Amino acid sequence: MVYKYTCANCQIGYVGETCRHLHQRVKEHLTQKSSHIFKHLEENPICKEKSDISSFQIIDNDNSVFRLKIKEAIHINWTKPELDKQVKHMVVSISV
């Protein structure tokens, strides 16, 4: 699934993809120091107080991991969420 986080206080966003259950991914974002969402919430106590699982929503889905990554990239390109800071990029090669 492709999901979106919208901060309940300041409305900045993040788009991600996962093949796991949304609850598991949300738990990781709220507890892992490497998560951009975690960092945002730690730096902004009011945002941390107001954000919870309802700040996350599923915005797209697919059975293919490859297509999920494409859909994630499309949603990031469309919405330009402030918290998305890609470190790794998937190289796509298309033969015509």
FENWOGI-V695216 format. One line per field, one symbol per residue. ss: DSSP state (a for helix, b for strand, c for the rest). psi: psi as a letter, one per 40 degrees, with the letter a starting at -180 (. if undefined). burial: 1 if it has 24 or more other ideal C-beta (glycine too) atoms within 12 Angstrom, else 0. A space follows every 10 residues. Layout:
ss=???
psi=???
burial=???
This chain:
ss=cbbbbbcccc ccbbbbbccc caaaaaaaaa accccaaaaa aaacaaaaaa ccaaabbbbb ccccaaaaaa aaaaaaaaac cccccccccc cccccc
psi=ihihhhhede eiihhiiiei idddddddde ehdehddddd ddegdddddd iadeeiihei iiehdddddd ddddddddef hdehghdiih hhhhh.
burial=1111111000 0111111100 0100110011 0000011101 1000001000 1000110111 0000000110 1110110000 1011000000 000000
